[in-house]
Amino acid sequence: MSNPWSASSGISCPRPPLAVQIELKDPSHPASQVAHRVKANLTAFFRTEAEQGGADDPDLPARQLSLIFDGASARAGIKADTPLDSSPPP
């Protein structure tokens, strides 16, 4: 399986699938369906990598990595890990 975030996938940023699913809350909406497919492809990518790496149960690390990825994407979306500007005010 190819990388779901490669240029050929047409996806340039990991945050939109998460944001779409959170904002729309309608699984039948076309954008929600695309977001679901993108996230499923990412989980499948993780599963393939885990399988190739010799994991006993490749579904487990695939799910775990997907959860970590979603959490990291959410934190990046709100810039939670951006250092605060510590310079004194003007």
CNS distance restraints for C-alpha pairs under 8 A (distance, minus, plus):
assign (resid   1 and name CA) (resid  44 and name CA) 7.92 0.50 0.50
assign (resid   1 and name CA) (resid  45 and name CA) 6.24 0.50 0.50
assign (resid   1 and name CA) (resid  48 and name CA) 7.24 0.50 0.50
assign (resid   2 and name CA) (resid   6 and name CA) 7.70 0.50 0.50
assign (resid   2 and name CA) (resid  45 and name CA) 7.30 0.50 0.50
assign (resid   3 and name CA) (resid   9 and name CA) 7.99 0.50 0.50
assign (resid   3 and name CA) (resid  42 and name CA) 7.75 0.50 0.50
assign (resid   3 and name CA) (resid  45 and name CA) 6.70 0.50 0.50
assign (resid   4 and name CA) (resid   9 and name CA) 5.99 0.50 0.50
assign (resid   4 and name CA) (resid  11 and name CA) 7.54 0.50 0.50
assign (resid   4 and name CA) (resid  38 and name CA) 7.19 0.50 0.50
assign (resid   4 and name CA) (resid  41 and name CA) 6.19 0.50 0.50
assign (resid   4 and name CA) (resid  42 and name CA) 5.77 0.50 0.50
assign (resid   4 and name CA) (resid  45 and name CA) 7.20 0.50 0.50
assign (resid   5 and name CA) (resid   9 and name CA) 6.19 0.50 0.50
assign (resid   5 and name CA) (resid  10 and name CA) 7.68 0.50 0.50
assign (resid   5 and name CA) (resid  11 and name CA) 5.53 0.50 0.50
assign (resid   5 and name CA) (resid  12 and name CA) 6.38 0.50 0.50
assign (resid   5 and name CA) (resid  13 and name CA) 7.47 0.50 0.50
assign (resid   5 and name CA) (resid  14 and name CA) 7.38 0.50 0.50
assign (resid   6 and name CA) (resid  10 and name CA) 7.30 0.50 0.50
assign (resid   6 and name CA) (resid  11 and name CA) 6.94 0.50 0.50
assign (resid   6 and name CA) (resid  12 and name CA) 7.46 0.50 0.50
assign (resid   7 and name CA) (resid  11 and name CA) 6.64 0.50 0.50
assign (resid   7 and name CA) (resid  12 and name CA) 6.82 0.50 0.50
assign (resid  14 and name CA) (resid  18 and name CA) 7.85 0.50 0.50
assign (resid  14 and name CA) (resid  73 and name CA) 6.69 0.50 0.50
assign (resid  15 and name CA) (resid  19 and name CA) 6.18 0.50 0.50
assign (resid  15 and name CA) (resid  73 and name CA) 5.52 0.50 0.50
assign (resid  15 and name CA) (resid  74 and name CA) 7.11 0.50 0.50
assign (resid  15 and name CA) (resid  77 and name CA) 6.84 0.50 0.50
assign (resid  16 and name CA) (resid  20 and name CA) 5.84 0.50 0.50
assign (resid  16 and name CA) (resid  35 and name CA) 7.66 0.50 0.50
assign (resid  17 and name CA) (resid  21 and name CA) 6.28 0.50 0.50
assign (resid  17 and name CA) (resid  32 and name CA) 7.87 0.50 0.50
assign (resid  17 and name CA) (resid  34 and name CA) 7.81 0.50 0.50
assign (resid  17 and name CA) (resid  35 and name CA) 4.38 0.50 0.50
assign (resid  17 and name CA) (resid  36 and name CA) 7.21 0.50 0.50
assign (resid  17 and name CA) (resid  38 and name CA) 6.88 0.50 0.50
assign (resid  17 and name CA) (resid  39 and name CA) 6.92 0.50 0.50
assign (resid  18 and name CA) (resid  22 and name CA) 6.22 0.50 0.50
assign (resid  18 and name CA) (resid  35 and name CA) 7.20 0.50 0.50
assign (resid  18 and name CA) (resid  70 and name CA) 6.85 0.50 0.50
assign (resid  18 and name CA) (resid  73 and name CA) 7.76 0.50 0.50
assign (resid  18 and name CA) (resid  74 and name CA) 7.63 0.50 0.50
assign (resid  19 and name CA) (resid  23 and name CA) 5.98 0.50 0.50
assign (resid  20 and name CA) (resid  24 and name CA) 5.86 0.50 0.50
assign (resid  20 and name CA) (resid  31 and name CA) 6.91 0.50 0.50
assign (resid  20 and name CA) (resid  32 and name CA) 6.24 0.50 0.50
assign (resid  20 and name CA) (resid  35 and name CA) 6.62 0.50 0.50
assign (resid  21 and name CA) (resid  25 and name CA) 5.86 0.50 0.50
assign (resid  21 and name CA) (resid  26 and name CA) 7.74 0.50 0.50
assign (resid  21 and name CA) (resid  27 and name CA) 7.81 0.50 0.50
assign (resid  21 and name CA) (resid  32 and name CA) 5.63 0.50 0.50
assign (resid  21 and name CA) (resid  35 and name CA) 6.66 0.50 0.50
assign (resid  21 and name CA) (resid  36 and name CA) 7.70 0.50 0.50
assign (resid  24 and name CA) (resid  29 and name CA) 7.63 0.50 0.50
assign (resid  24 and name CA) (resid  32 and name CA) 6.93 0.50 0.50
assign (resid  25 and name CA) (resid  32 and name CA) 7.83 0.50 0.50
assign (resid  26 and name CA) (resid  32 and name CA) 6.70 0.50 0.50
assign (resid  27 and name CA) (resid  32 and name CA) 5.40 0.50 0.50
assign (resid  27 and name CA) (resid  33 and name CA) 6.35 0.50 0.50
assign (resid  28 and name CA) (resid  32 and name CA) 6.71 0.50 0.50
assign (resid  28 and name CA) (resid  33 and name CA) 6.59 0.50 0.50
assign (resid  29 and name CA) (resid  33 and name CA) 6.35 0.50 0.50
assign (resid  30 and name CA) (resid  34 and name CA) 6.34 0.50 0.50
assign (resid  31 and name CA) (resid  35 and name CA) 6.15 0.50 0.50
assign (resid  32 and name CA) (resid  36 and name CA) 6.02 0.50 0.50
assign (resid  33 and name CA) (resid  37 and name CA) 6.18 0.50 0.50
assign (resid  34 and name CA) (resid  38 and name CA) 6.16 0.50 0.50
assign (resid  35 and name CA) (resid  39 and name CA) 6.19 0.50 0.50
assign (resid  36 and name CA) (resid  40 and name CA) 6.04 0.50 0.50
assign (resid  37 and name CA) (resid  41 and name CA) 6.06 0.50 0.50
assign (resid  38 and name CA) (resid  42 and name CA) 6.31 0.50 0.50
assign (resid  39 and name CA) (resid  43 and name CA) 6.27 0.50 0.50
assign (resid  39 and name CA) (resid  66 and name CA) 7.92 0.50 0.50
assign (resid  40 and name CA) (resid  44 and name CA) 6.10 0.50 0.50
assign (resid  41 and name CA) (resid  45 and name CA) 6.10 0.50 0.50
assign (resid  42 and name CA) (resid  46 and name CA) 6.29 0.50 0.50
assign (resid  42 and name CA) (resid  66 and name CA) 7.28 0.50 0.50
assign (resid  43 and name CA) (resid  47 and name CA) 6.10 0.50 0.50
assign (resid  43 and name CA) (resid  62 and name CA) 5.48 0.50 0.50
assign (resid  43 and name CA) (resid  63 and name CA) 6.54 0.50 0.50
assign (resid  43 and name CA) (resid  65 and name CA) 7.72 0.50 0.50
assign (resid  43 and name CA) (resid  66 and name CA) 5.85 0.50 0.50
assign (resid  44 and name CA) (resid  48 and name CA) 6.14 0.50 0.50
assign (resid  44 and name CA) (resid  62 and name CA) 7.19 0.50 0.50
assign (resid  45 and name CA) (resid  49 and name CA) 6.27 0.50 0.50
assign (resid  45 and name CA) (resid  62 and name CA) 7.92 0.50 0.50
assign (resid  46 and name CA) (resid  50 and name CA) 6.09 0.50 0.50
assign (resid  46 and name CA) (resid  61 and name CA) 7.46 0.50 0.50
assign (resid  46 and name CA) (resid  62 and name CA) 4.78 0.50 0.50
assign (resid  46 and name CA) (resid  65 and name CA) 7.02 0.50 0.50
assign (resid  46 and name CA) (resid  66 and name CA) 7.71 0.50 0.50
assign (resid  47 and name CA) (resid  51 and name CA) 6.01 0.50 0.50
assign (resid  47 and name CA) (resid  58 and name CA) 5.27 0.50 0.50
assign (resid  47 and name CA) (resid  59 and name CA) 5.72 0.50 0.50
assign (resid  47 and name CA) (resid  61 and name CA) 7.11 0.50 0.50
assign (resid  47 and name CA) (resid  62 and name CA) 4.69 0.50 0.50
assign (resid  48 and name CA) (resid  52 and name CA) 6.09 0.50 0.50
assign (resid  48 and name CA) (resid  58 and name CA) 7.47 0.50 0.50
assign (resid  49 and name CA) (resid  53 and name CA) 6.04 0.50 0.50
assign (resid  50 and name CA) (resid  54 and name CA) 6.36 0.50 0.50
assign (resid  50 and name CA) (resid  55 and name CA) 5.40 0.50 0.50
assign (resid  50 and name CA) (resid  58 and name CA) 5.10 0.50 0.50
assign (resid  50 and name CA) (resid  61 and name CA) 6.76 0.50 0.50
assign (resid  50 and name CA) (resid  62 and name CA) 6.98 0.50 0.50
assign (resid  51 and name CA) (resid  55 and name CA) 5.40 0.50 0.50
assign (resid  51 and name CA) (resid  56 and name CA) 7.75 0.50 0.50
assign (resid  51 and name CA) (resid  57 and name CA) 7.80 0.50 0.50
assign (resid  51 and name CA) (resid  58 and name CA) 5.21 0.50 0.50
assign (resid  54 and name CA) (resid  58 and name CA) 8.00 0.50 0.50
assign (resid  57 and name CA) (resid  61 and name CA) 7.56 0.50 0.50
assign (resid  58 and name CA) (resid  62 and name CA) 6.22 0.50 0.50
assign (resid  59 and name CA) (resid  63 and name CA) 6.15 0.50 0.50
assign (resid  60 and name CA) (resid  64 and name CA) 6.19 0.50 0.50
assign (resid  61 and name CA) (resid  65 and name CA) 5.83 0.50 0.50
assign (resid  62 and name CA) (resid  66 and name CA) 6.13 0.50 0.50
assign (resid  63 and name CA) (resid  67 and name CA) 6.28 0.50 0.50
assign (resid  64 and name CA) (resid  68 and name CA) 6.25 0.50 0.50
assign (resid  65 and name CA) (resid  69 and name CA) 5.93 0.50 0.50
assign (resid  66 and name CA) (resid  70 and name CA) 6.14 0.50 0.50
assign (resid  67 and name CA) (resid  71 and name CA) 6.20 0.50 0.50
assign (resid  68 and name CA) (resid  72 and name CA) 6.04 0.50 0.50
assign (resid  69 and name CA) (resid  73 and name CA) 5.97 0.50 0.50
assign (resid  70 and name CA) (resid  74 and name CA) 6.10 0.50 0.50
assign (resid  71 and name CA) (resid  75 and name CA) 6.21 0.50 0.50
assign (resid  72 and name CA) (resid  76 and name CA) 6.06 0.50 0.50
assign (resid  73 and name CA) (resid  77 and name CA) 6.04 0.50 0.50
assign (resid  74 and name CA) (resid  78 and name CA) 6.61 0.50 0.50
assign (resid  75 and name CA) (resid  79 and name CA) 5.98 0.50 0.50
assign (resid  75 and name CA) (resid  80 and name CA) 5.14 0.50 0.50
assign (resid  75 and name CA) (resid  81 and name CA) 7.01 0.50 0.50
assign (resid  76 and name CA) (resid  80 and name CA) 6.15 0.50 0.50
assign (resid  76 and name CA) (resid  81 and name CA) 6.92 0.50 0.50
